[in-house]
Amino acid sequence: MITVKELNEARVRLHNTVHVTPVLTSNTLNKQANASVYIKSEHLQKTGSFKIRGATNCVMQAKEQGAEHLIAASSGNHGQAVAYIARELGLNATIVIPEDANAAKEEAIRNYGAQVIHFGTTSEERIAHANELVDQLGATFIPPYDDTQIIAGQGTVGLEILSQVNNPEVVVVPVGGGGLISGVATAIKSIHPEVKVIGVEPVNADDTRRSLEQGERVSIDAANTIADGLRASTPGAMTFPIIQQHVDEIVTVSEEDIREAFVFYLSRMKQVIEPSGAATSPHCAREKLHTMAATSSSLPAAAT
Ligand SMILES: *Cc1c(COP(=O)(O)O)cnc(C)c1O
């Protein structure tokens, strides 16, 4: 299992590539939560999300081992992160995206210099096609979450929260495939086991909550949620045991909660935080937590 040692190594590796993002606060949110809420602003990260952390940690090590051509299957933030770091490190990247991919995201990937291939509509189809390309091209697959180097990279968010927020009581993290929360929970529980780590899923994409309840990974039907980064239909084989060990609880939020949080960030804090990141704040407000840190996948952390 991954430890804080791998996270610290990742932090050193990422030092020159990723931003140490600020934590933001809002008096209005603090009043609602009756707590001091700190928003870890990964929406201000390079390429617009924390995905650059895991991707950089993984790709740097792949390059040391001789990789020249990278493949990823993602229409969203992971695809952009792999395309960006490939260019920085002088590697080729091919990103497999869905037939019906969002045009803006596709353009961002192309602008980072990656080749784009359209294939299928589900993530299973894309990953299968990416694996064929790996064989044909002798390329290296960079997975979105289920990988120790990816998890270690995402976990650097947790290390930063502990150095930026004084004595957090609860750290609240959005959950898709579970890479971010696995890394963050490893950081928090290794250093401050008394701090609670709470995961947030949309009601319509509660595969991890159900899996914890059942004691094994379960799959749900394709999730219909505005939080497109949280649509995974089952937790990862590698992330799930880490979540079982380190995460205290998974809570769910409605689509309406997520929309309201998005509007709150925009209108009150002047921050554009995508729904997947905004999903953590309704929980902070609702529970009247004492102290919190929330990442805004941006994620929230809370502290008194
Ligand atoms: C990928 C992503 C998530 C979910 O992360 P996982 O590691 O898949 O759990 C949440 N928010 C945003 C913005 C993302 O890009």
The ligand as a Gaussian input file, in Angstrom:
#p B3LYP/6-31G(d) Opt

LIG

0 1
 C      -10.811000      13.812000     -11.861000
 C      -11.560000      14.820000     -11.109000
 C      -12.216000      14.511000      -9.899000
 C      -12.265000      13.102000      -9.339000
 O      -10.991000      12.558000      -9.070000
 P      -10.764000      10.997000      -8.919000
 O       -9.316000      10.839000      -8.680000
 O      -11.223000      10.348000     -10.204000
 O      -11.608000      10.550000      -7.764000
 C      -12.851000      15.532000      -9.209000
 N      -12.859000      16.797000      -9.675000
 C      -12.245000      17.136000     -10.829000
 C      -12.298000      18.555000     -11.269000
 C      -11.565000      16.171000     -11.577000
 O      -10.954000      16.521000     -12.713000

